């Protein structure tokens, strides 16, 4: 009887450790996705003001972010917290828009 109690206690400790590790991982991924999203949005705002040299930086960051939102295992966190993909920009179209303004 005592051996079963010890096994249950060990099993409970293992579950607790894994749940703490999972929570830390989810928090880390969520913060990382949030920072990426903010950086991409800042670049998008700068591009709208006519800073065309930043389009390639935006696209590179957006591709990195999108792959994290789409691919295992960070896609679970992205879906749970509502992170969505960014559209890539076409340089010619953005330059035309900034020249018209």
Secondary structure by P-SEA (a helix, b strand, c coil): caaaaaaaaaaaaaaaaaaaaaaaaaaaaaaaaaaaaaaaaaaaaaaaaccccaaaaaaaaaaaaaaaaccccaaaaaaaabbbbbbbbcaaaaaaaaaac
